[in-house]
């Protein structure tokens, strides 16, 4: 399913060039654009960026939104502490759909605490293709629904770069309406709310989560969803995520990145909480949920030029991903592996914090997909 999004941010960059040529220091528009592309605050100071977006997707028609990013160091100590980031995105569409997203990676002073999570509140259509690894694109069923997600990890440092703690995941799907009778008649078609509680173990030696030059991240978590604490369905899941980053040049401007993800759920799992393949992070080129089932294994590799040797701010990346889903671990098959890959450009927004925006074009058996975000996909 082809989707595309056009962002005002790139247009602002070229407008900034023209405004500089005119030296119009009194222009409000110039000051606004300079806040995005101009000089930064000192390295230890917080940095806030907000910019408008325009988008279009077949499910939504015209989309109008605002994105914002807040970057800071605990106690403004950039020599000892890691860069924390808070990202928000809000949008409305001509079809009266809306959404508010909030993602964060927050490190406390001296890494004593680590808060990793995301929040979603949206009324937004999603495509349901069915369950399993062999589904036709023409079987897509449009589901109009409202959705709430609150996923949070509260982790305490137990050793250098090693964190352990509690995880919880609350998901509610309501006001769900399928365009036609869903394939396989899955659980949760009338909506559900489920709360998962569990434990997580994270190893993280990254210094900049939006752009890792060298480092390793690993998470293994177990979550239990039970009626005893308010869930409509009884199921559990094991979730794993491993990421490796290695500089491939002496100046660290070329980076090899790799990721391996596994999701394994069992019990009475509603269709919206099955393992989903696709999206803007892993398996770019496939619609999120293009394939779904109880078990998912997927991985990707990416080679990044950050930036090009001949440019101070422009770079690029090439990536390749593969993955599959199955009802049981024993049913996972290489013959059912899906492959997607592509390339994209990068633009350096904050030189002292090494933060880029990315515009990626990915290709899969379903056609191209287009993505624009602050920070790398993983």
SULSUL-V936491 format. One record per backbone hydrogen bond with DSSP energy under -0.5 kcal/mol. CO is the residue of the C=O (numbers start at 1). NH is the residue of the N-H. If there is no record, write none. Layout:
# SULSUL-V936491
CO/NH
CO/NH
This chain:
# SULSUL-V936491
3/370
4/56
6/54
7/11
8/12
9/13
10/14
11/15
12/16
13/17
14/18
15/19
16/20
17/21
18/22
19/23
19/24
20/23
23/25
24/27
27/31
28/32
29/33
30/34
31/35
32/36
33/36
33/37
34/38
42/45
47/71
49/69
51/67
53/65
55/63
56/4
57/60
57/61
60/95
61/57
62/94
63/55
64/92
65/53
66/90
67/51
68/88
69/49
70/86
71/47
72/84
73/76
74/77
76/78
77/81
82/74
83/209
84/72
85/105
86/70
87/103
88/68
89/101
90/66
91/99
92/64
93/96
97/93
98/123
99/91
100/121
101/89
102/119
103/87
104/117
105/85
106/115
108/111
109/112
112/157
113/108
114/116
114/155
115/106
116/153
117/104
118/151
119/102
120/149
121/100
122/124
122/147
123/98
124/145
126/143
127/129
128/141
132/292
133/135
136/139
137/140
141/128
142/144
142/179
143/126
143/145
144/177
145/124
146/174
147/122
148/172
149/120
150/170
151/118
152/168
153/116
153/155
154/166
155/114
156/164
159/162
161/204
162/158
162/159
163/202
164/156
165/200
166/154
167/198
168/152
169/171
169/196
170/150
171/194
172/148
173/192
174/146
177/144
182/185
183/186
186/189
187/271
188/191
192/173
193/232
194/171
194/196
195/226
196/169
197/224
198/167
199/222
200/165
201/220
202/163
203/218
207/83
208/211
210/376
211/213
215/245
216/205
217/243
218/203
219/241
220/201
221/239
222/199
223/237
224/197
224/226
225/235
226/229
226/231
227/230
233/235
234/268
235/225
236/266
237/223
238/264
239/221
240/262
241/219
242/260
243/217
244/258
245/215
246/256
249/252
253/306
254/248
254/249
255/257
255/304
256/246
257/302
258/244
259/300
260/242
261/298
262/240
263/296
264/238
266/236
267/269
268/270
270/273
271/274
275/293
277/289
277/290
277/291
283/286
286/279
287/290
289/129
291/277
292/132
293/275
294/265
295/326
296/263
297/324
298/261
299/322
300/259
301/320
302/257
302/304
303/318
304/255
304/306
305/316
308/311
313/348
314/308
315/346
316/305
317/344
318/303
319/342
320/301
321/340
322/299
323/338
324/297
326/295
328/331
329/332
333/336
334/337
338/323
340/321
341/363
342/319
343/361
344/317
345/359
346/315
347/349
347/357
349/351
350/353
350/354
350/355
351/354
355/349
355/350
356/375
357/347
358/373
359/345
360/371
361/343
362/369
363/341
364/367
367/364
368/3
369/362
371/360
373/358
